[in-house]
């Protein structure tokens, strides 16, 4: 919804009555006992983006609604201000990027209307921000090729086939990782599995959750979340042995910690960018965590800390995306201001 249409929606929702219009301009009357006139114009579609245009729409309004004077009519233009001097009273302009509202001496009688205008501008700026951040992220569409998910699945299968029964060499434990310093196991354990059933269940989960997340964050971010989240989950799981909450010699293998990091990342991304889907994803995460903890052969700590690690990584990625968007927006705004001065 554009800024202009959102503002018109706000007017009608708050009792403003439509009383006419022309191409690119809508006329409204305030819900007061003695109504005032509001003209909402699209400066990019009409010739209103000039001092003469502002006078003309005021005259059109007075012809449609008798008994009003020029100072009873507020003209709001969405678009460029380069041809409008703002010398006439009761004139407001929302620039093309919607970042600011410029106005002449607007009568206090229009204070409610100006409040609605500011509210609609703030809301649409936030909506545009989320949309643009999403557009800058790779893969936000259904047909996106999730090649990293399939690649990770192939690597897991090949690693398992070539290292069957080598849990004590590639798995993680408190003793091997923290006491003997074999940090490479934090990477290898997420590709090692204990049997056919183990790898089959994990690969089904990887393909299901991984494809959903890839379509939101892209292939490169998925690999980062899978590796970093899995390493975080594995390291904290090993640390549990130091504080006496885990057998220091117990080995853990499997991609489940990394897969749960993908699930945590999916939850955070939904909460931050598409909160309307939060009920479904929260239920799915809760059920998955609970069901995975029911088996006595499952390392619950690896699942939980992998999940939390994925949440953390996804939060950092989204914050970096926002910072990048803000930087691009600032540069774009400065460029536009510089170009407008040159014109």
N, C-alpha and C positions, 0 to 999 in steps of 0.2 A: 504494500500500500504506500503510495507516494505521500510526501509531507502535506501537500495541498489536500489530497483526499482524506488523509487522516484528520486534518484540522476541520474539514467539512463534516466528517463523522462526529467529531467532538461537539461542533455547534449544534447539530441536529439532536444529539444525545442530551444536550443541556437545554433543550426547549426552544432553540432558535428556529424561526419559521422561514422556509424558503419562499421568496416572493418574486421570483423571476430569474432571468439570466440571459446571457448571450454566449457566443462561441468563446470558450476559455474563461468565462467569468460567471460567477454565481452570486445572486443577491439574497441576503437574509435580513430579517428583522429581529431585533432582540426581544426577549420575553418580558420586557418591562411594560408598565402601565402606559407610559408614553414611549413607544418603540423607537429605537435608533436603527440606522441602516448599516449593514456590513456588506462590503463588496470583496469577494475573494477572487483574485485573478491569477491566471497562469501567464506570467510574463514571457514565457518561451513560445506560447501559441498565439498570443494576441499582440496587438500594437499598443497595449496599455503600458509597456515599459518605457514611458516617457512622461514628461509633465503634461503634454497635451492629452495623452492617453488617460491619465488619471482624471483630468477634468472631464473628459468625454464619458467615462463610466459613471462618474458622479451625476452627470446630466442625464444619462440613461436611467439611472436609479430614480432620480427625482421625477422623470416622466412616468415611470411605472408606479411609484408610491408618492402620491401627492401630499403636500403639507410638510415636507422635509426640506431643510436648508443644507447648504454645503457642510456646515460644521456638525450636522447631525449624522453624517455618513463617514464611516471609517473604511478606507481602501487598503487592502492588504494584497501585496504583489509577491508571488513566489517566482523568483527568477533573478535576472541581472539588474543592477541599479545604475549601470553606467550612463543611461540617458534620463535618469530621474534625479532632480536636484534636491528633493525633499523640502522644498520651500513651502509647499501647501501643507496646511495643518491636517492632522488626522490621516496620515499616510504611513504605512509600515511596509518594509521589504524584508523578505526572508531570502538570503542569498542561495545560489545554486547548490552549494554544499550543505546548506542548513546549519551552518556553524554559528551564525549570529543573526540577530534581528535588528535592523536599523529603522528608526522611526523619527518622524518630525514631532512636533508638539501634539501628542495625543491627549485628547480630553479625558479627564478622570472618569467620565461616564462610561468609557470603554475599558475600564480596568479589568472587568471580568473577562472580556473578550481577549485582551492582551495576555491575561493569565493562561487562558486556554491555548493561545498561540504558543506561548513559551513551553507549556506542558507537551503539546504535540511535537514541538521541535526536539525537545529532550528525548522523548520516547522514540521517535523515528531515528534520531542519531544513534541510540543504543541498538535499535533493530538493524540499521545499516552497518554498524560496527560488527555485530555478530555475523551478518551475511557476508561482509567483505572478508572477515577472518576465515570463514568457512570456504569462500571462493579461493583464497590464497593457499588453502591446504590442498594437497594433492588427493585425488581419488574420491571426492564426495559425490559419487554417482553409482548407479546400480551396475553398469557394465564394466566397472573397473577391473582390470586383470590383476588378480591377487597372486602374482608370481612368487612373492617371498613366502607366502604360506605353504604353497606346494613345495618350494625349495627347502624350507625348514623340515617339512614332513619327509622328503627324500633323504635329507642328511641324517635325520633321526633313524630312519629305517636302515640305511647303509651302515651307519655307526653300530647299530644294534647287531646286524648280521655279521659284522666283522669282529665284534668284541663280545660275543656271547659268553657269559660266565665270568667276566672280568670286573665285577662290581668292586672288588677290593683294590683294583688299580685305578679305576676312573670315577668311583663314587666318592661322596664327601662324608667325612666324620669329623668330630671335634678334634680328635687326635691327629689325623692326617693334615687337616687344613690349618688349624690354629697352633698346634704344638710342633708339627714337623715342617710347617711352612709350605705345603704343597698346594699353592694357590691355584694352579692350573685346573685342579679338580672342580673348582667353582664353575668353570666353563664346561668341562667334559661331562659332569654329572647330569646335565640337563639333556644330553643326547644319549645317555646310557639307560637301558631298561632291564627289568628283572625277568621278563618273559613275554610270550606272544600276547597274552591277554592284556598285560600292562601296556605294551606299546600300541596295541590296537585301540584300546580305550582312549589313550592319550592322543593318538593321531586323529581320531574322530572329533575329539574336543578341540584340537588345534585347528582343524579345517573349519569347524562350525564357528567358533569364537573368532578365530583369526580373520576369516573372510568378512565378518561383520565389522571388525575394527579397522581392517585395511581400507574399506570403503569410506571410512570417516577420516582417517589420519594418513593414509598412504603407505606404500611399501617400506620406505626407509625408516619412518617412525615406528612401524611395527617391529622391525628388526631390533631397533634400539630398545624398545619396551621389553621385547622377549629376552634379550641378553641381559640388560641392566636389571630388570625386575627379577629375573631368575638368579642372578648373582647376589642381589640384595637378600632375597629369600633364603638362598643357600648359606650365605655368611651368617645371618642372624640365627638360622637353625643350628649351625655349628656352635655359635656363641652360647646357645642354651645349655650346652654341656659344661661350659665353664662355670655357670652359675648353679649347676647341679640339677637342672631340669631335664636332662637328657643323658642317655648312656654315651660316654665319650667315644666308645669304640663302635657304635652303631653306624652302619653305612646307609646313605640315602642316595637313590638314583631316580632318574625319570624327568620328563619334561613338564610334569604337572605343576611345579613351582612357577615355571615360565608361563605356562598356559593360564594359571591363576593371575599372573601379573597382567596378562592381556585382558582378563575379565575385569580386574580392578581398573585398568586404564579405560575400558569401555564404560564402566560406571561413572568415572570422573568426567569423561568427555560428554556423556549424555547430560549429567547434572550441570555442566558448565555451558553447554552449547544448545542442547535440545531438551530443556527440563520438562517439556510436556510428555516425554517418554519415560520419566523417572520411575513411575509406579511399576511398570513392566520390568525394567532392568533391575530394580531393587529386589523384586520378588525372585527374579531369575538368579541373581547373585546369592541371595539368602538360601534358596533351595539347593543350589550347587555346592555351596560351602558345607551345608548340613549333611547332605547325602554323601559327600566325599569323606567326611569324618567318621562315618559309621563303620568302615572296615578297620579291623585291627592291624592290617598290613600297611595302612596308609600313614605317612608322616604328616600329621595335621599341621605341625608348626611350619613346615616348608610351604604348604598351601596358603596358610594365613599370611605369613610374612612375604611370600611371593605376591599375593593379592595386594598387600599394603605397599610393597615396592612398586608395583604397577600403577597404583593410585598416585604415588609421589612422582614418578617419572612423567605420567600423563599431565599432572598439574603443572609441572615445570615446562613441558612442551607447549601447553596452551598459554601459559603466561608469556613465554618467549614469542609465540605467535601474536599475542596482543601487543607486546612491545614493538615487534616488527611492524605491525599494522599502524600503530601510533606514529612511528618514525616515518613511514611512507606517507601517511596522511599529512603530517607536518610539512614534509618536503613538497608535497603536491599543493598544499595551501599556499606556501610561500611562493611557489612558482606561479600560481594563478594570480596572486597579488602583484607580483613583479610584472607579469604580462599585462594585467589591467592598468597598471601605472604607465606602462609603455604606450598602451593604446590611448 
